[in-house]
Amino acid sequence: MITVDRSKCIYCGACVGVCPKLALKLKNDVRVECDSAKCIRCLACTKACPCAAISDQ
Amino acid sequence: MFSKTDYDVVIVGSGPCGSAAGMAAAKAGASVLILERKKDIGSPCRCGEGIGQHWVDEFEMKIADKCISSKINGAALYAPNNKTELVVKNKESKGYVLNRKVFDLWLAEQAGREGAEISVKSEVLDVTKDGGRVSGVVVERDGKQERITSKVLIAADGGESTIARMAGINSTAALYDTDFGLEYEMVNVPCKDLIEIYFTNKYAPRGYVWIFPKGKDTANVGVGIGGHCKPYAKKYLDAWIKEVGGERLKHAQPMAMKGGIIPVGAPMKDLVLDGFMVAGTAAHQVDPIHGGGISLAMDAGYIAGKVAGKCSKSGKCEKSALSEYERTWRQTREAKLLKRLLLRKVLEQLNDEDLNAIFQIIDTHGVENLLTGDYAPVAKDIIAKRPQFIKVLGALLK
């Protein structure tokens, strides 16, 4: 499951831009949410994140 | 506050692209709604904030003083070994470092004054279609979900670009053609009136490190790296500040952390659908060499808004009518961006040793030629002195 470390995330939206399934949302601009039903665990988001805030656990 | 739910033109995003589109569409007589997810337009900023003088001249734009952090007199480029500095002072390297929070707000105010309605804290959840034609959005605001209809929907939602994908254009950024950036706005950074660009594969693979002065001792200090490069931008930037910034950045303090996604590949193949347009960074209308997108976004947004306004008034909003935007944009801008993409693809093959050698050979004039797209004489010069570069630089001889 994709998890976002909010102590690292700066809400830049890079992960949202590379998600091929639109599974990620920058909800209200203050929280990254992952819809696990849509996520295919391609991990593009973990590679895109400039702050290493996203991991697959 | 909002009772109306049908508009001629609905724009998602209130950055430079969205506001320019809103301005142009409203001027053309259309009813316009600009939807912004954030509670504050312009904030948080995700950008290096530089804009070239040539764009300001071309737009005949009088940027309000309050939007400008500092005036820039040129660019200083550094070789990976930091032993060679090339200073370029042409129309492209001169310009301004903006205060994007103020600038974006200033642009949105102008759209509002033209008659565009602006709705902040309004998140688009989905794009609606009617018989294949894009017909509007589902938006969440003030605790409610609402349907809003549009004759033309313009996606100006920046690098994240979810709206075009909801509409059916595959605009997912490929990692290889995307850079990821991280930037600190810092104090105690002694600056001149030059932007500084550091070429270094060690600290910025497939990108560069930048210092964009915002004042005498404040600057945006950032890095962009290729999407296929590991591990992550912040690690590179922190290392560069410590190891290369040295004495100069010893007392530098971050006052803001900004990050973002920068499409540096080709502009998107489809910019319009029936009832739909995508523009700006969302359409990958970004300079593949330096990753700048403010001016390109305003330019594309303005064209899109103008065409959308006109088409919505005439009732002809199918793809063939809206493609006037795509045609106009491609005719005026695309060739230069594609040429720059070629240069990017050549530069990214060079390692730090290659770059050090090339910095020894080219001069300021050569850099100016590269910036204006006159690659062949520069490539010839370098190959004459270092024949081994023909393999990589040969692509620039054509």
HADDOCK unambig.tbl for C-alpha pairs under 7 A between the chains (distance, minus, plus):
assign (segid A and resid 12 and name CA) (segid B and resid 46 and name CA) 6.84 0.50 0.50
assign (segid A and resid 12 and name CA) (segid B and resid 259 and name CA) 5.21 0.50 0.50
assign (segid A and resid 12 and name CA) (segid B and resid 260 and name CA) 5.00 0.50 0.50
assign (segid A and resid 13 and name CA) (segid B and resid 160 and name CA) 5.78 0.50 0.50
assign (segid A and resid 13 and name CA) (segid B and resid 260 and name CA) 6.48 0.50 0.50
assign (segid A and resid 14 and name CA) (segid B and resid 160 and name CA) 6.36 0.50 0.50
assign (segid A and resid 14 and name CA) (segid B and resid 260 and name CA) 5.51 0.50 0.50
assign (segid A and resid 14 and name CA) (segid B and resid 261 and name CA) 4.83 0.50 0.50
assign (segid A and resid 16 and name CA) (segid B and resid 160 and name CA) 5.57 0.50 0.50
assign (segid A and resid 17 and name CA) (segid B and resid 159 and name CA) 6.13 0.50 0.50
assign (segid A and resid 17 and name CA) (segid B and resid 160 and name CA) 3.79 0.50 0.50
assign (segid A and resid 17 and name CA) (segid B and resid 161 and name CA) 6.06 0.50 0.50
assign (segid A and resid 17 and name CA) (segid B and resid 162 and name CA) 6.97 0.50 0.50
assign (segid A and resid 17 and name CA) (segid B and resid 172 and name CA) 6.34 0.50 0.50
assign (segid A and resid 17 and name CA) (segid B and resid 173 and name CA) 6.19 0.50 0.50
assign (segid A and resid 18 and name CA) (segid B and resid 172 and name CA) 5.61 0.50 0.50
assign (segid A and resid 18 and name CA) (segid B and resid 173 and name CA) 5.09 0.50 0.50
assign (segid A and resid 18 and name CA) (segid B and resid 174 and name CA) 6.81 0.50 0.50
assign (segid A and resid 19 and name CA) (segid B and resid 172 and name CA) 6.88 0.50 0.50
assign (segid A and resid 20 and name CA) (segid B and resid 172 and name CA) 5.81 0.50 0.50
assign (segid A and resid 28 and name CA) (segid B and resid 37 and name CA) 6.39 0.50 0.50
assign (segid A and resid 28 and name CA) (segid B and resid 38 and name CA) 6.61 0.50 0.50
assign (segid A and resid 28 and name CA) (segid B and resid 123 and name CA) 6.85 0.50 0.50
assign (segid A and resid 29 and name CA) (segid B and resid 37 and name CA) 6.88 0.50 0.50
assign (segid A and resid 29 and name CA) (segid B and resid 38 and name CA) 5.98 0.50 0.50
assign (segid A and resid 48 and name CA) (segid B and resid 180 and name CA) 6.53 0.50 0.50
assign (segid A and resid 48 and name CA) (segid B and resid 227 and name CA) 6.09 0.50 0.50
assign (segid A and resid 49 and name CA) (segid B and resid 232 and name CA) 6.80 0.50 0.50
assign (segid A and resid 50 and name CA) (segid B and resid 180 and name CA) 6.14 0.50 0.50
assign (segid A and resid 50 and name CA) (segid B and resid 181 and name CA) 6.39 0.50 0.50
assign (segid A and resid 50 and name CA) (segid B and resid 182 and name CA) 6.13 0.50 0.50
assign (segid A and resid 50 and name CA) (segid B and resid 232 and name CA) 5.04 0.50 0.50
assign (segid A and resid 50 and name CA) (segid B and resid 233 and name CA) 4.57 0.50 0.50
assign (segid A and resid 50 and name CA) (segid B and resid 234 and name CA) 5.70 0.50 0.50
assign (segid A and resid 50 and name CA) (segid B and resid 259 and name CA) 6.88 0.50 0.50
assign (segid A and resid 51 and name CA) (segid B and resid 232 and name CA) 6.29 0.50 0.50
assign (segid A and resid 51 and name CA) (segid B and resid 233 and name CA) 6.60 0.50 0.50
assign (segid A and resid 51 and name CA) (segid B and resid 234 and name CA) 5.40 0.50 0.50
assign (segid A and resid 52 and name CA) (segid B and resid 232 and name CA) 6.25 0.50 0.50
